[in-house]
Amino acid sequence: MKKLFTFIVLSMLSLNVFSLSKAEFGIDLGAGIVTNFGSSSDLVALKLKDEELFTKPNFGWRLGFEATWGLKSIGKEGPIEPGAKWILQAGISTRGYHYKGSGFKQSLHTFDIQVAPFLFGWHFNFGDGRVGLRPHTGPYASFDFVGLTRYKEDGNGIDEKTSIWEKEEYNDKGDEKRPHQFFDVGWQEGVDVYLAGQRLYLGVLVQEGFMQMTKSDFRVGSSGTHFGFLVRVGYRF
């Protein structure tokens, strides 16, 4: 009982110190390199290992939404109050890869929903509040809800398209399972610059996933984790 009471008191004190300000909302559009074949180091290693067998990531895009709350106000005020920020981001994005060998091509293209509800950032104001800067970091989760794998062989007319929800054979015994992991969790970092009265913001976002999205039973040379590098442009309401 004493532990519960202590926890409640500490929680109330924390809320008092880090009281939330009024929410600020923004919407943004991002584009860049997004893959679920492997991390950036995996891609480079695979390409250098065999010139006849290489992969390249998809050009992906993301339509995002974010809400930001101030945790503590310090420093000089501007259009956006400086200090610690709790950021919630959500969006719809695409990812995949292009995989090529001698006489064949394989590609994957998916649409996913991403949520990053517990990002921590810090907002800085410069030039009497005309320009802002906000680095932020935290975990994200995503779910691929639709997508297609395409396999094509040169010269014999094979051109197959398979949904990521369908099962495939993965060994000589004829056992089947889905080659794609739908749910992913990972870590992301980003930096945004606020301009035009701090209504317009430009930024970069880097994500590195922890889950094996593309299973090794079906693909060669990669763990199949998610990696993304996006450039964003957005508007704060």
Secondary structure, 3 states (H helix, E strand, C coil): CHHHHHHHHHHHHHHHHCCCCCCEEEEEEEEEEEECCCCHHHHHHHHHHCCCCEEEEEEEEEEEEEEEEEEEECCCCCCCCCEEEEEEEEEEEEEEEEEEECCEEEEEEEEEEEEEEEEEEEEEEECCCCEEEEEEEEEEEEEEEEEEEEEEECCCCCEEEEECCCCEECCCCCCEECCECCEEEEEEEEEEEEECCCCEEEEEEEEEECCCCECCCCCCCCCCCCEEEEEEEEEEC
